[in-house]
Amino acid sequence: MGKFKPAYIVSCMFVCIIVMFMISAVGVYAANKIGNKINPPEEDTTKIKIDWEALYPFETEDVKEAVKRETIIEKAYAYVKKKCEEYSSKKLIGYNNLVDCAKMYEELIQWNMTSYYEYNGVIKLRDGYLTGFSSSVDVTENAQSTIELAEFCRERGIEFFYANLPTKICVSEDKDISGVLDFANQNADRFLAMLDDAGVKYYDFRKILHEYGMNHHEAFYVTDHHWKAETGLWAARHILKFLRDDYGWNVNPDVLNPDNFDYVVYPEWFLGSQGKKVTLARTKPDDFTMIYPKFKTSLHYEIMSEGINTNGDFTTTYNMEAVKSRDYYNKNPYAAYNHADKPLIRITNTPINNGRKILVIHDSVSNCMIPFVAIDVQYMYSIDLRHFEGSVKSFITQEKPNVVMVIYYATIPGRNATANLARETDKKFYDFR
């Protein structure tokens, strides 16, 4: 028998693998057709193109050109990444079932590892909560950008503070993880120390959480990196306390007492981003709660990029399409709160007439907090820098808020382009130009 050439053997193995994959995919597809129908992912067709730069121009041409160059790179990267993900997952027949099989195998062999550099990498904690780990990074650049924004506000007579929100990993309760495998809290500690040295006011919700005897894990969804809406309501009450006690605002934190709200629970309705990644083979869905004031509210709610410009009660801040049906892999119920991540949202509390304005620069964790703060404030502006392409300084100069808040959860100070080149948008969190 003659010898086969190595290239020929490799080619045969490759063909066999492809054939086996196709057979598996067809089998999974057939099973899906018999069982649950495969639902194509919903595409958002409501977005309106806004020239944010024209509305809020940058200070100089140099800054404008630098931001434009970065934006082009980010958009190109995001487009390629989106298309690759679509064709390798959502548009692949039976994808979820194939991933389920892989995760069942991981559960069987007790595989529980993740990489710092894996986007949205997930591991399961002892109590079943899912989380990811952050590496130790230099936070100096992010801190310096925040200090410069605080100084920019101070020069204009505008109050400024930073709020550091907790993550699932707790320094005291997760001693075998925090500072050993996960360094989000350590990054945040160094970041806040730099703000403290510069005299920048900040509030650390990790400490407040402990003062109230709350558990880090239980403040969050099991399957998602966001905290629960109930925790967002709790935090909003504290924001009003800060405004009353430290800045002299005539606000009433007790209006956000939990007893003043109704809670509609959707049982096993939410499979968060971390749960989607490990699939139902390794976790169970969360219950999801929508919270409604028992008292009368009247708001004007505007999202230019969505064509939303309406008056109504508190429910105008909700996108109920996100919770209308249970679809673990194609829907995100958390997006119901404040219509998810948007460049700019304006909320006006029409019965209040004191002229007070707040600008909140935030990540997605605050989406379930901001509308509750707006219940007792006349003007609330919120900006997500990952999507806002105008100048923050120009916005502040034009709108003249009384208070500027930067509110990020504790992993954000350690997220930047130098820590992970695959995350092009991470550096935008602290781009306050």
N, C-alpha and C positions, 0 to 999 in steps of 0.2 A: 504493500500500500504506500503510495507516494505521500510525501509530507505536504500539509496545507500551509500556505503562506500566512504569516501572522495577520496581515491586512485582511485576508479573506475570512479568517476566523472572527476578527473583530466586526467585520461587516455583517456576517451571519448572526452574531450575537445581537447586534444593533437592530437588525430586521426582526429577530425573534421578540425583542423587547417591545418594539413598536406594535407588532401584531398582538402580543399579549395585552398591551395597554388598550388597543382598539377593541379587542374582545371584551375586556373588563368594562370599558366605557359604554359599549352597546348594551351589555348586560345591566349595568346600572341605570342606563337610560330607559330600558324596558321596564325595569322595576319601578322607576319613577312614574312612568306613564300609567302603570297599573295602580300604583299607590298614590302618593301626593303629586299633584301636577307641579312641574317646574315653573316658577314664576320669574319672568325676566326682571332684572333690576329696574327700578323706576328711575327715569331721567328727569332732572329738573329743567323745565323749559321756561320757567317764569323769570329768570334773571334778566335784568335790564343793564345795559352797559352804561356806566357812569364815568365821566371824565373827572375823577377826583382831583387830579392835578390842576385842572382849570378852576375848580371851586376853591381849592385850598393849595395855592401854589407854593413851591419850595423857595427858600430864602435866597439862594443864589443859583446861577446856571451850573456851577460845579456840582452842587448838591443834587440838582435836578438830573444832570447827566449820569452821576454815579448811581442814583436810585434807579434810573431807567435801565442802565446796564444790568444791575442786579435783578431787576424785575423781569427782564427778557430772559435771563438765564434761568430764573426760578420757574417762569411759565413754560419754557421749553422742557425743563426737567420734569415738571409736573405733568405735562402733556404726554411725554414718552412713558413716564411711570404709569400714568392712568391707562394708556393703551396696552402696555405690557400686562398690567394686572387684569384688565378686562379679558384679554385673549387667553391668559393663563389660568383664569379662575371663573369669572362670571359667565363668560361665553363658552366655557369648556363644558360639554355635556356631562352631567353627573358629577360635577366638581365637588359639591358639598358631600356627596356620598363617599367619594374617594378620600376626601380629607377625614371624614368620620372614621373610615377604616384605619387610616394612618394613626389617628388620635386614640382609637381603641387599642391599637398595638402599643402605643406609648404608655397608655394607662396600664396595660397588661404587664409590661416590663418595668413599670414605675419610673419612666423617664421624666425627669423634672428639672431640666436645665434650660437656660436661655443665655444669649450673648448680649453684652452691653450695646453692641453695634447692630443688633437686629432690630428693625423698626417695629415698635409695639410688641417686642418679645414678651412672652408670658410664662410665669411659673405659678404653681399652686402652693399656697401657704398651708400650714398644718390644719387650719380650721376651714379650708376649702376656698378661701378668698383668693382671687386671681390678682396678680400684680406683675410688674416688670421691674428691672433693676437699672439704676443709673450709675455710670462710672464717675470717678472723681476728676473734676476738671477745674481749670482756672476761670473764675467768675469775675475777674477784675474788669474786663471790658464791659460786661453787662451792668456791673455796679456803677462804673464811671458814667455810662449813658444815663442811668437813673438819677445820679447825683446832678448831672448837667441839666436834666429836665426839671428837677426840683429847684435848682438855682434860677432857671428860666422863669418858672412860675413865681418864685419869691420876688424877683425884680419887677414883676407886674402886679404885685400885691395879691397873688392868688395862693391860697393854702394848698399844700401838697402832702400826701402821705402814700406809703406803700403798704400793702397788706399781703402777708405771706400765708397762703392757705395750706392745710396739712395734706399729706399723702397717706396712703394706706399703711406704709411702713412707719412704725413708731420707734423712737430712739430708746425708750425705756422698756417697752413691751416686746420689742423685736431685737433684743440685744445680740442675738446670734446672726442677725442679718444686717442691721443698720451699722454702718461703719466697717463692715466685714465684706459683705457682698453688694450692698446697696449704699450709695453715697449721696443720695438726694438731699437728705437732711444736713449732712456735713457741707455740701455745696451751698445750701441755703443759709446755714449758720455763718459761713465766711462772707457771703453776700450781705447779710444783714449787719454784720460787724463793720463792713466798709461803709454802709449807709450811716451807722451809728457814729463812726469816726468823723463823718462829714456833716453830722448834725441833721440828717434827714429823718423825719418822723416816720415810724413804721409800727405796724401792729402784727404780732405773730399769733396767728390763730391756732397754731399747734399748742401754745401755752394756754390759750383760752379754752381750748377743747379739754385739756387736762383739768383746768380749774373747775370745769362743770362736770367732771367725772365721766366724760364721754370716751368711748373707745374708738381708736383710729379706724379699725377695720369696719366696725358697725356703722360708721358715718358714711361709708361708701357702699355702692352696689357690689355684690359679690363678683359679678362678671364684667365690670366696667371700671375704668380709671376715674370716672366722675363720681362726685359725692351725691348722696340722695337729695331729692328735692326738699325733704324735711330738714336736712342739714343746711341747705341753701337758705331756707326760711329762718332758721336759727341764726345763721351768719348775718343775714340782712338786718335782723333786729340789733345785732351788735354794731353794724355800720351806723345805724340811726343813733345808738348810744354814743358812739364816738363824736358824731356831728353835734349832738346835744351837749355832752359833757366837756369836750375838748375844744369845740369851735363855736359854742354859743348859739347853735341853731334852735329855733322853736319847732322841734319835731317831737313826736311821741313814740318811743320805741315799743311801748306796750300795745300799740295798735297791731303789732306783729306777734302778739301772744298766740301760741299755737291753738288755744281754745277759741280764737276768733275766726277759725277757718274750718271748712269742710274738706274731707279727704276721700277721694274716689280711688279705690284700689283696683288695679287690673292684675289679677292673679297670674303668675308665671307668664308675664307679657314681654319681658325685656331680656334679650340676650345681648349684652354689651360688646364692645369692640374686642375685649380680651376673651369673652366667651365665644364670640364668633371664630376667633382664631383657634381655640382648642376644641371647638364644636361641642354639641350636646353629648358626645361620647365621653367627655371628661368633666362636664359640669351641668348644672341645672339652671334654668332661667330665673331671673329675679322677678318678684312682684314689682309693679310700677305704680306710683301714686301721682295723681293730679290734684293740686291744692287750690281751693276756691275761697275767697273771702266771704264771710257771712254778712258783711256790711256792704253798703252801697259804694261803688267806685265809678269814677268818670275820667277816662283817659283819652288823649289824642295820641295815636301810635303811628309812627312813620318809618318805613324802611324803603329808601329810594331805590335800592338795587332790586327789590322785589315788586315794586309798583304798589306798595301798601301805604295808604294814607287815609286813616279812618278814625272815627270817634266811636267809643263804646265803653263797656265796663272792663274789668280786669281780664276777661277772657280774650280780648283783642290781642293780648300778648302771647296767646297760645296758638300753635299750629296743630289743630286737632287731627289733621290728616296723618300725622306721625303715630297716632295711637288708635286710629280708626279700626285697624285690623291687626291681628297677631301674625307677624311674618318674621321669624327669628333672624333669618340671614339677609333679608332685603330691606328691612325697615329699622329705624332707629327712634324709639319712643322718646329718648332724651331730647331729640330735636324739636319736640313739642314746646319746650320752654324757650321763650323769647325767640322763636323761629330759628333756633340754631345759630351757627356762626355767620355773622353778617358784618360787612365793612363798617357801617354806621347805622345806629338805631337812635331815634329821638322819641322820648316819651314825655308828654306834658300832662300833668295832673291839673285838669281844668278848674276844679273848685278852689285850688290854692292860688293865692295872688301875692306872693312875697318876693318874686323875682329871683329867688335863689336857684343857682344852676350847679349841677354836678357833671363832670366828665369822668367816666370810668374807662380806663384802658385795661383790657382783660383777655383771658383765654376762655375756653368753652366751659370750664368749671363754674364760672360765674353766671352762666346763662339762666340757671334756676335760682339765682339770688337777686339779680338786678331788678326784675319787675317788682319784687316785694319791697325793695328800697324805694322804688318810684311811687309807691302807695302814699308816702307822706312827704314827698319832695315835688316842687313845682316842675322843674326841668331836669330831666335825666338824659344825658347823651352817653352812648356806649360805643367804643371803637375796638375792633379786633384787627390788630396790625397785620395779621397774616393775609387780610383781604383788602384793607384800606390802602389805597395807592396815592393818597394826597399827603400833605405835610401836616404832621401833628402840631407843630409850633404855629403854623398858619391857622389851623382850626382854633387853637387856644386864643390866638390874637383876635380872631374875628368874633368868636362866640363869647369870650370873656366869662368863663365859668368861675364860680366862687371857690370851688374845690376841685382839684384834679387828684384822682385816685388811680394808682396802678395796682391791680389785684391779680396776682398769679399764684398758682399752687406750687408747692416747694420743689418740684422737679424742674421748673422753668428756668431758674437762674443758672442751672448747669446744662441747659440745652443751647447749643450754638453751633455754628457751621464748623468750627475748628474741632469740636468734640466728635462730630459725626458728619462727614462730608455728604452723606446721602440725604441729610435733612436740610435742604436748601432754605426752607421757610423758617427754620428755627431762629436764625439770626434776626428775623424781623420783629420778634417779641420786644426787643430793646432798641429798635431803630426809631427813635423819637424825633428824627429830623423833620 
